[in-house]
Amino acid sequence: MAKKKKIEKNTIFKTYIEQTLLGEKMPKSVFLFCKHAKIQESEFYKHFGSLDGVRSAIFEAFYKNAMELLTKNENF
């Protein structure tokens, strides 16, 4: 039996963004996303309940990063 690869949240972020940019559309289902990314669905569901959850988490991370950069800028 093949050993399951442990997937981190950032790996799912990166893969989701790559699939969206390269495919010019968002993944249609968790199953197809995981199949294309070659990850187990069970690993995906350890971090997120849906693809909407991934999208929300990505935008939240972008927002937090932008705010962090702005607060470091003395002109802000």
TIGU-142054 format. One record per residue: residue number from 1; x, y, z of N, C-alpha, C in turn. Coordinates in nm, 4 decimals, padded with zeros to 6 digits, m for minus. Layout:
BEGIN
num NUM, n.x X, n.y Y, n.z Z, ca.x X, ca.y Y, ca.z Z, c.x X, c.y Y, c.z Z .
...
END
This chain:
BEGIN
num 1, n.x 00.0833, n.y m00.1171, n.z 00.0000, ca.x 00.0000, ca.y 00.0000, ca.z 00.0000, c.x 00.0885, c.y 00.1244, c.z 00.0000 .
num 2, n.x 00.0500, n.y 00.2236, n.z m00.0796, ca.x 00.1290, ca.y 00.3466, ca.z m00.0890, c.x 00.1137, c.y 00.4290, c.z 00.0382 .
num 3, n.x 00.2217, n.y 00.4890, n.z 00.0792, ca.x 00.2207, ca.y 00.5734, ca.z 00.1980, c.x 00.1551, c.y 00.7071, c.z 00.1645 .
num 4, n.x 00.0626, n.y 00.7517, n.z 00.2492, ca.x m00.0052, ca.y 00.8793, ca.z 00.2268, c.x 00.0889, c.y 00.9938, c.z 00.2586 .
num 5, n.x 00.0881, n.y 01.0929, n.z 00.1711, ca.x 00.1719, ca.y 01.2106, ca.z 00.1890, c.x 00.0952, c.y 01.3136, c.z 00.2711 .
num 6, n.x 00.1586, n.y 01.3646, n.z 00.3773, ca.x 00.0956, ca.y 01.4669, ca.z 00.4602, c.x 00.0992, c.y 01.6002, c.z 00.3864 .
num 7, n.x m00.0136, n.y 01.6652, n.z 00.3805, ca.x m00.0279, ca.y 01.7907, ca.z 00.3071, c.x m00.0474, c.y 01.9047, c.z 00.4072 .
num 8, n.x 00.0213, n.y 02.0138, n.z 00.3843, ca.x 00.0084, ca.y 02.1332, ca.z 00.4683, c.x m00.0896, c.y 02.2305, c.z 00.4036 .
num 9, n.x m00.1435, n.y 02.3201, n.z 00.4832, ca.x m00.2384, ca.y 02.4207, ca.z 00.4364, c.x m00.1790, c.y 02.5056, c.z 00.3231 .
num 10, n.x m00.0523, n.y 02.5454, n.z 00.3363, ca.x 00.0115, ca.y 02.6284, ca.z 00.2334, c.x 00.0259, c.y 02.5541, c.z 00.1010 .
num 11, n.x 00.0413, n.y 02.4234, n.z 00.1061, ca.x 00.0484, ca.y 02.3437, ca.z m00.0162, c.x m00.0848, c.y 02.3502, c.z m00.0905 .
num 12, n.x m00.1938, n.y 02.3432, n.z m00.0157, ca.x m00.3263, ca.y 02.3541, ca.z m00.0773, c.x m00.3453, c.y 02.4939, c.z m00.1349 .
num 13, n.x m00.3044, n.y 02.5983, n.z m00.0622, ca.x m00.3111, ca.y 02.7358, ca.z m00.1147, c.x m00.2382, c.y 02.7455, c.z m00.2485 .
num 14, n.x m00.1138, n.y 02.7039, n.z m00.2485, ca.x m00.0301, ca.y 02.7152, ca.z m00.3681, c.x m00.0913, c.y 02.6386, c.z m00.4848 .
num 15, n.x m00.1353, n.y 02.5177, n.z m00.4593, ca.x m00.1921, ca.y 02.4348, ca.z m00.5644, c.x m00.3212, c.y 02.4955, c.z m00.6178 .
num 16, n.x m00.4048, n.y 02.5465, n.z m00.5290, ca.x m00.5307, ca.y 02.6089, ca.z m00.5707, c.x m00.5032, c.y 02.7300, c.z m00.6605 .
num 17, n.x m00.4105, n.y 02.8143, n.z m00.6188, ca.x m00.3773, ca.y 02.9336, ca.z m00.6974, c.x m00.3204, c.y 02.8937, c.z m00.8330 .
num 18, n.x m00.2297, n.y 02.7964, n.z m00.8360, ca.x m00.1727, ca.y 02.7508, ca.z m00.9625, c.x m00.2798, c.y 02.6944, c.z m01.0546 .
num 19, n.x m00.3681, n.y 02.6100, n.z m01.0013, ca.x m00.4734, ca.y 02.5525, ca.z m01.0853, c.x m00.5646, c.y 02.6611, c.z m01.1400 .
num 20, n.x m00.5953, n.y 02.7606, n.z m01.0581, ca.x m00.6835, ca.y 02.8685, ca.z m01.1005, c.x m00.6166, c.y 02.9544, c.z m01.2082 .
num 21, n.x m00.4905, n.y 02.9871, n.z m01.1899, ca.x m00.4207, ca.y 03.0716, ca.z m01.2869, c.x m00.3897, c.y 02.9971, c.z m01.4163 .
num 22, n.x m00.3395, n.y 02.8759, n.z m01.4054, ca.x m00.3027, ca.y 02.8003, ca.z m01.5249, c.x m00.4248, c.y 02.7498, c.z m01.6022 .
num 23, n.x m00.5275, n.y 02.7116, n.z m01.5302, ca.x m00.6482, ca.y 02.6610, ca.z m01.5947, c.x m00.7451, c.y 02.7701, c.z m01.6326 .
num 24, n.x m00.7178, n.y 02.8924, n.z m01.5885, ca.x m00.8004, ca.y 03.0099, ca.z m01.6128, c.x m00.9432, c.y 02.9927, c.z m01.5630 .
num 25, n.x m00.9613, n.y 02.9027, n.z m01.4653, ca.x m01.0903, ca.y 02.8862, ca.z m01.3991, c.x m01.0668, c.y 02.8160, c.z m01.2668 .
num 26, n.x m01.1638, n.y 02.8313, n.z m01.1774, ca.x m01.1523, ca.y 02.7692, ca.z m01.0459, c.x m01.1854, c.y 02.6206, c.z m01.0568 .
num 27, n.x m01.1245, n.y 02.5392, n.z m00.9714, ca.x m01.1571, ca.y 02.3963, ca.z m00.9707, c.x m01.3066, c.y 02.3764, c.z m00.9450 .
num 28, n.x m01.3646, n.y 02.2750, n.z m01.0095, ca.x m01.5088, ca.y 02.2518, ca.z m00.9989, c.x m01.5489, c.y 02.1709, c.z m00.8769 .
num 29, n.x m01.4590, n.y 02.0872, n.z m00.8285, ca.x m01.4929, ca.y 02.0045, ca.z m00.7124, c.x m01.3663, c.y 01.9691, c.z m00.6350 .
num 30, n.x m01.3861, n.y 01.9331, n.z m00.5089, ca.x m01.2734, ca.y 01.8895, ca.z m00.4260, c.x m01.2103, c.y 01.7652, c.z m00.4880 .
num 31, n.x m01.2942, n.y 01.6742, n.z m00.5366, ca.x m01.2437, ca.y 01.5521, ca.z m00.5982, c.x m01.1490, c.y 01.5835, c.z m00.7143 .
num 32, n.x m01.1929, n.y 01.6690, n.z m00.8067, ca.x m01.1092, ca.y 01.7034, ca.z m00.9222, c.x m00.9847, c.y 01.7809, c.z m00.8803 .
num 33, n.x m01.0005, n.y 01.8702, n.z m00.7842, ca.x m00.8858, ca.y 01.9453, ca.z m00.7334, c.x m00.7805, c.y 01.8499, c.z m00.6786 .
num 34, n.x m00.8229, n.y 01.7586, n.z m00.5932, ca.x m00.7299, ca.y 01.6643, ca.z m00.5305, c.x m00.6678, c.y 01.5697, c.z m00.6330 .
num 35, n.x m00.7476, n.y 01.5259, n.z m00.7288, ca.x m00.6954, ca.y 01.4365, ca.z m00.8324, c.x m00.5856, c.y 01.5065, c.z m00.9122 .
num 36, n.x m00.6110, n.y 01.6293, n.z m00.9524, ca.x m00.5124, ca.y 01.7052, ca.z m01.0292, c.x m00.3871, c.y 01.7330, c.z m00.9456 .
num 37, n.x m00.4072, n.y 01.7627, n.z m00.8169, ca.x m00.2962, ca.y 01.7955, ca.z m00.7270, c.x m00.2238, c.y 01.6711, c.z m00.6752 .
num 38, n.x m00.2829, n.y 01.5539, n.z m00.7015, ca.x m00.2267, ca.y 01.4262, ca.z m00.6562, c.x m00.2150, c.y 01.4213, c.z m00.5041 .
num 39, n.x m00.3241, n.y 01.4637, n.z m00.4399, ca.x m00.3313, ca.y 01.4542, ca.z m00.2945, c.x m00.4581, c.y 01.3768, c.z m00.2578 .
num 40, n.x m00.4590, n.y 01.3211, n.z m00.1397, ca.x m00.5750, ca.y 01.2485, ca.z m00.0903, c.x m00.6821, c.y 01.3480, c.z m00.0447 .
num 41, n.x m00.8070, n.y 01.3174, n.z m00.0764, ca.x m00.9164, ca.y 01.4037, ca.z m00.0308, c.x m00.9182, c.y 01.4146, c.z 00.1212 .
num 42, n.x m00.8844, n.y 01.3067, n.z 00.1883, ca.x m00.8844, ca.y 01.3083, ca.z 00.3352, c.x m00.7856, c.y 01.4118, c.z 00.3887 .
num 43, n.x m00.6726, n.y 01.4294, n.z 00.3210, ca.x m00.5749, ca.y 01.5317, ca.z 00.3614, c.x m00.6321, c.y 01.6709, c.z 00.3383 .
num 44, n.x m00.7017, n.y 01.6897, n.z 00.2274, ca.x m00.7657, ca.y 01.8182, ca.z 00.1993, c.x m00.8635, c.y 01.8519, c.z 00.3115 .
num 45, n.x m00.9490, n.y 01.7547, n.z 00.3461, ca.x m01.0536, ca.y 01.7790, ca.z 00.4443, c.x m01.0010, c.y 01.7957, c.z 00.5865 .
num 46, n.x m00.8759, n.y 01.7634, n.z 00.6106, ca.x m00.8160, ca.y 01.7922, ca.z 00.7410, c.x m00.7996, c.y 01.9428, c.z 00.7608 .
num 47, n.x m00.7879, n.y 02.0160, n.z 00.6501, ca.x m00.7619, ca.y 02.1597, ca.z 00.6554, c.x m00.8831, c.y 02.2446, c.z 00.6167 .
num 48, n.x m00.9629, n.y 02.1955, n.z 00.5222, ca.x m01.0740, ca.y 02.2735, ca.z 00.4679, c.x m01.1963, c.y 02.1853, c.z 00.4482 .
num 49, n.x m01.3132, n.y 02.2463, n.z 00.4583, ca.x m01.4369, ca.y 02.1733, ca.z 00.4370, c.x m01.4879, c.y 02.1813, c.z 00.2950 .
num 50, n.x m01.4339, n.y 02.2774, n.z 00.2187, ca.x m01.4792, ca.y 02.2977, ca.z 00.0813, c.x m01.3790, c.y 02.3844, c.z 00.0061 .
num 51, n.x m01.4010, n.y 02.3968, n.z m00.1241, ca.x m01.3168, ca.y 02.4866, ca.z m00.2040, c.x m01.3453, c.y 02.6330, c.z m00.1686 .
num 52, n.x m01.4687, n.y 02.6617, n.z m00.1288, ca.x m01.5011, ca.y 02.7975, ca.z m00.0825, c.x m01.4178, c.y 02.8328, c.z 00.0401 .
num 53, n.x m01.3952, n.y 02.7356, n.z 00.1253, ca.x m01.3109, ca.y 02.7568, ca.z 00.2427, c.x m01.1678, c.y 02.7903, c.z 00.2051 .
num 54, n.x m01.1189, n.y 02.7268, n.z 00.1000, ca.x m00.9827, ca.y 02.7565, ca.z 00.0516, c.x m00.9777, c.y 02.8991, c.z 00.0000 .
num 55, n.x m01.0760, n.y 02.9352, n.z m00.0839, ca.x m01.0802, ca.y 03.0720, ca.z m00.1389, c.x m01.0850, c.y 03.1754, c.z m00.0273 .
num 56, n.x m01.1697, n.y 03.1543, n.z 00.0699, ca.x m01.1816, ca.y 03.2485, ca.z 00.1818, c.x m01.0510, c.y 03.2603, c.z 00.2588 .
num 57, n.x m00.9875, n.y 03.1486, n.z 00.2843, ca.x m00.8610, ca.y 03.1488, ca.z 00.3587, c.x m00.7506, c.y 03.2194, c.z 00.2805 .
num 58, n.x m00.7498, n.y 03.2033, n.z 00.1493, ca.x m00.6496, ca.y 03.2703, ca.z 00.0655, c.x m00.6689, c.y 03.4215, c.z 00.0730 .
num 59, n.x m00.7932, n.y 03.4679, n.z 00.0579, ca.x m00.8190, ca.y 03.6120, ca.z 00.0650, c.x m00.7899, c.y 03.6673, c.z 00.2042 .
num 60, n.x m00.8181, n.y 03.5897, n.z 00.3066, ca.x m00.7860, ca.y 03.6315, ca.z 00.4427, c.x m00.6346, c.y 03.6455, c.z 00.4603 .
num 61, n.x m00.5585, n.y 03.5506, n.z 00.4054, ca.x m00.4118, ca.y 03.5561, ca.z 00.4134, c.x m00.3587, c.y 03.6774, c.z 00.3368 .
num 62, n.x m00.4152, n.y 03.7055, n.z 00.2185, ca.x m00.3742, ca.y 03.8235, ca.z 00.1410, c.x m00.4025, c.y 03.9512, c.z 00.2206 .
num 63, n.x m00.5199, n.y 03.9583, n.z 00.2823, ca.x m00.5571, ca.y 04.0760, ca.z 00.3605, c.x m00.4618, c.y 04.0959, c.z 00.4779 .
num 64, n.x m00.4366, n.y 03.9897, n.z 00.5533, ca.x m00.3465, ca.y 03.9990, ca.z 00.6681, c.x m00.2067, c.y 04.0421, c.z 00.6252 .
num 65, n.x m00.1596, n.y 03.9869, n.z 00.5139, ca.x m00.0272, ca.y 04.0227, ca.z 00.4637, c.x m00.0236, c.y 04.1706, c.z 00.4227 .
num 66, n.x m00.1276, n.y 04.2162, n.z 00.3534, ca.x m00.1324, ca.y 04.3561, ca.z 00.3105, c.x m00.1353, c.y 04.4505, c.z 00.4311 .
num 67, n.x m00.2153, n.y 04.4163, n.z 00.5307, ca.x m00.2230, ca.y 04.5007, ca.z 00.6501, c.x m00.0906, c.y 04.5020, c.z 00.7261 .
num 68, n.x m00.0255, n.y 04.3890, n.z 00.7314, ca.x 00.1051, ca.y 04.3815, ca.z 00.7978, c.x 00.2072, c.y 04.4700, c.z 00.7269 .
num 69, n.x 00.2068, n.y 04.4653, n.z 00.5941, ca.x 00.2996, ca.y 04.5485, ca.z 00.5171, c.x 00.2675, c.y 04.6967, c.z 00.5345 .
num 70, n.x 00.1386, n.y 04.7301, n.z 00.5361, ca.x 00.0996, ca.y 04.8699, ca.z 00.5531, c.x 00.1382, c.y 04.9239, c.z 00.6900 .
num 71, n.x 00.1221, n.y 04.8451, n.z 00.7934, ca.x 00.1549, ca.y 04.8941, ca.z 00.9272, c.x 00.3058, c.y 04.9082, c.z 00.9461 .
num 72, n.x 00.3822, n.y 04.8386, n.z 00.8668, ca.x 00.5279, ca.y 04.8534, ca.z 00.8732, c.x 00.5762, c.y 04.9768, c.z 00.7979 .
num 73, n.x 00.4927, n.y 05.0307, n.z 00.7102, ca.x 00.5279, ca.y 05.1463, ca.z 00.6296, c.x 00.5035, c.y 05.2725, c.z 00.7114 .
num 74, n.x 00.6067, n.y 05.3493, n.z 00.7363, ca.x 00.5934, ca.y 05.4696, ca.z 00.8193, c.x 00.5090, c.y 05.5775, c.z 00.7544 .
num 75, n.x 00.4903, n.y 05.5755, n.z 00.6223, ca.x 00.4069, ca.y 05.6750, ca.z 00.5533, c.x 00.2580, c.y 05.6441, c.z 00.5628 .
num 76, n.x 00.2223, n.y 05.5264, n.z 00.6099, ca.x 00.0826, ca.y 05.4870, ca.z 00.6176, c.x 00.0162, c.y 05.5436, c.z 00.7382 .
END
